Amino acid sequence: MTYHDALAQLGILHAHPGGEPLTAWWMGRVSMPEHARILDVGCGNGATACFMAQRWNADVTVLDVRKQMVDHALRLAAERNLRLRGVVGSAEAMPFQRESFHAIVSESVLVFTKPNRALREYRRVIEEQGVVIAIEMMTLGPVTDAWRREVRQLYGAQFVPDLSGWKRLFYDAGFDVKVLRSGSVSSLPLPVNQQEPTLADPKALLDPQIRTVLQQNAQWMEKHGKEMGYGVFELRCAIT
Ligand SMILES: C[S@@+](CC[C@H](N)C(=O)[O-])C[C@H]1O[C@@H](n2cnc3c(N)ncnc32)[C@H](O)[C@@H]1O
């Protein structure tokens, strides 16, 4: 049972640092044309995609490597009388034409991918005038190999860069970056480990494996929350 298996089975919404409040925060700072074509990469259970469809009347496509996540997102949209387009696929090889989207939203996804490949894909499918919003975890100072090993084992995060590491990855993929906000995960008003989960399947909470994953997450965040940072990044295509 991985962290993402647990997220999928519990149907936890806004499973990224800062949760729903941080999503509402960046959405309040980004203007989007009506009916914009938006891609939510690594959509999870679809809460942000639904927000965007509702708030901007946007034409939202959700993509996730896990079919269960895409199914949940489509179900959430149907419950809210919204329409999303669902695609099961990987951020590193997306089944879309060049410049298919005006905006890409990627909330706590890149650390689970090969980020250089995924970012090249973001650059390929975004319009030249488009915008990418990414919320990502980052290290705030030096961390030990044991810290990195635990993050890999617990969360499946391949590599967590620091701020300059993220900036390098963004520039290398052809983006200019503006850091909209950054800080320690534990400084956020509602850290992800304290959110009230929204359950797709309430029985899932009784599953001992899921309980173990949740407990490990809470313990790790309690111990290391101060070292784990987050950034909200706005990426624009660099002029070449
Ligand atoms: C921490 S969750 C965040 C989900 C959602 N963005 C949110 O904020 O609630 C990470 C999501 O990325 C998805 N994911 C992981 N690796 C991926 C990949 N290579 N391509 C697409 N999605 C991926 C996972 O299945 C999961 O839904």
The ligand as an SDF file (V2000), in Angstrom:
LIG
                    3D

 27 29  0  0  0  0  0  0  0  0999 V2000
    0.0860   14.1510   -4.1250 C   0  0  0  0  0  0  0  0  0  0  0  0
   -1.0700   13.7190   -5.3490 S   0  0  0  0  0  0  0  0  0  0  0  0
   -1.7280   15.2910   -5.8050 C   0  0  0  0  0  0  0  0  0  0  0  0
   -3.0540   15.1500   -6.4970 C   0  0  0  0  0  0  0  0  0  0  0  0
   -3.7550   16.4660   -6.8660 C   0  0  0  0  0  0  0  0  0  0  0  0
   -2.9690   17.2730   -7.7540 N   0  0  0  0  0  0  0  0  0  0  0  0
   -4.1170   17.2090   -5.6220 C   0  0  0  0  0  0  0  0  0  0  0  0
   -3.5190   18.2440   -5.3530 O   0  0  0  0  0  0  0  0  0  0  0  0
   -5.0050   16.7200   -4.8970 O   0  0  0  0  0  0  0  0  0  0  0  0
   -0.0580   13.3360   -6.7710 C   0  0  0  0  0  0  0  0  0  0  0  0
   -0.8410   12.8660   -7.9690 C   0  0  0  0  0  0  0  0  0  0  0  0
    0.0460   12.7280   -9.0830 O   0  0  0  0  0  0  0  0  0  0  0  0
   -0.2540   11.5200   -9.7550 C   0  0  0  0  0  0  0  0  0  0  0  0
    0.9570   11.1060  -10.4630 N   0  0  0  0  0  0  0  0  0  0  0  0
    2.0850   10.5860   -9.9380 C   0  0  0  0  0  0  0  0  0  0  0  0
    2.9880   10.3450  -10.9120 N   0  0  0  0  0  0  0  0  0  0  0  0
    2.4160   10.7420  -12.0790 C   0  0  0  0  0  0  0  0  0  0  0  0
    2.8320   10.7540  -13.4440 C   0  0  0  0  0  0  0  0  0  0  0  0
    4.0390   10.3100  -13.7910 N   0  0  0  0  0  0  0  0  0  0  0  0
    1.9810   11.2260  -14.3720 N   0  0  0  0  0  0  0  0  0  0  0  0
    0.7400   11.6880  -14.0240 C   0  0  0  0  0  0  0  0  0  0  0  0
    0.2910   11.6870  -12.7500 N   0  0  0  0  0  0  0  0  0  0  0  0
    1.1110   11.2220  -11.7820 C   0  0  0  0  0  0  0  0  0  0  0  0
   -0.6930   10.5790   -8.6490 C   0  0  0  0  0  0  0  0  0  0  0  0
   -1.4260    9.4810   -9.1370 O   0  0  0  0  0  0  0  0  0  0  0  0
   -1.5090   11.5170   -7.7800 C   0  0  0  0  0  0  0  0  0  0  0  0
   -2.8370   11.6050   -8.2070 O   0  0  0  0  0  0  0  0  0  0  0  0
  1  2  1  0
  2  3  1  0
  2 10  1  0
  3  4  1  0
  4  5  1  0
  5  6  1  0
  5  7  1  0
  7  8  2  0
  7  9  1  0
 10 11  1  0
 11 12  1  0
 11 26  1  0
 12 13  1  0
 13 14  1  0
 13 24  1  0
 14 15  1  0
 14 23  1  0
 15 16  2  0
 16 17  1  0
 17 18  1  0
 17 23  2  0
 18 19  1  0
 18 20  2  0
 20 21  1  0
 21 22  2  0
 22 23  1  0
 24 25  1  0
 24 26  1  0
 26 27  1  0
M  CHG  2   2   1   9  -1
M  END
$$$$
